[in-house]
Structures are given as structure tokens and as C-alpha cells.
Amino acid sequence: MELFLESGYVSLNKHGEELCGDRVEAIYHDDSMTLVLADGLGSGVKANILSTLTSKIICTMMAQGMPIEDCVQTIAGSLPVCTGL
């Protein structure tokens, strides 16, 4: 039996912002797909950059077969923490 997945998403920018701080990334590997939703804290350019980095790094690591725990630990140890919202 063949299975099909259709997906899509819509991002809503905050009022006055040109960029969204949320990011959805999908990567296909072998016979599976990894789908990551990343929320950059805050809004605007900084949130967009952080959510993009997070989603890309996790997708790449998962595609290489790394356990999710290692991916999360890498992200938590390497990206900056937003201290003021």
C-alpha cells in the first residue's frame, strides 16, 4: 500500500514586521521525511535567523541519522538564548 502526504503551512508576520520568526523545514532522506517546526523567540530579523538556523541544523543532523536527543543538545548548546522579549 502506498501512502501519500500532502503538507503546507502559512506564516503570519507580526504587525509592522517583514519577516516571520517561525520556520517549517522538510528534508527527505532514504524513504522518510523529517519535518521541523522552529519558533524563533521574539519577532523580526533575529527570530527569523534563529528559527531558520535551528530548523536547518536539525533537519541536516536527522538526515545523517543522529538521534533526536543529540540534535536538541547541539542546538541548545550552540545557539544564543533570547533573554529579553
N, C-alpha and C positions, 0 to 999 in steps of 0.2 A: 504494500500500500504506500503510495506517495503522499507526502504531506507538503503543504504549501503554507507559507507565512507571508502575509502582507502587513507591512507596518508603515507608520508615518507619524509625524509629530509637528506641532506648531509651537513656536516660541513667542511669548508676548513680552515686548520690551516695556520697561517702566516708563512712565510719562517723562518725556524730555531726554531719554537715552536712545542712542543709535544702536547700541549693542545689547544683546541679552546675556545674562550671566548663567543661563542653563545651556547644557550641551548634551545632545544624544549622538552617540557614535556606534557604528556597527562594523564589525570585521568578520569576514568569512574565512574559515580555516578548516582544512580537511573536509569533513561532511557536516560541519556545525557552524553556528553563528554565535558570536558574543555581542551582546547589546549592553551598552553602558550609558547610564544617565548620571551626569555630574552637575552639581549645583555649586557655582562659584559664589561664595558669600558676598553679599552686597550687590552692587549693580555696576554697569558700565564696563569700561575697558579692563580694569583689574579682574573683575569677576569673570568676564569673558575669557581672558587669557588663562586664568587658573582652571576654569572648568574645561577648556579645550585641552590643556596640558594633562589634566587628570584623566579625561576620557581616552585620549590618545595613548598615554603611557599604559593604562590598564588594559586596553584592547591589545596593544602590542605584546605585553607580557603574557596575557592569557592565550594569545595565538601561538606563543612559543611553549605553551604547556605548563606555565608556572601556576602553582596553587593560588587560589584567591587570597589566602592569608598573607602570602609573600607579597602579592601585588599591593594589598592595602597597607602593609607595613612599609613598603618602599615609598608609596605616596605620602603616608603620614610623616615619614622621616625626611622627605626631601622638599616638599612644597611649603611655602610660608603659611603661617596661620593668620587669619584675619582677626585682629584684636579689637577693632572698633567698627561698629556698624552704624 
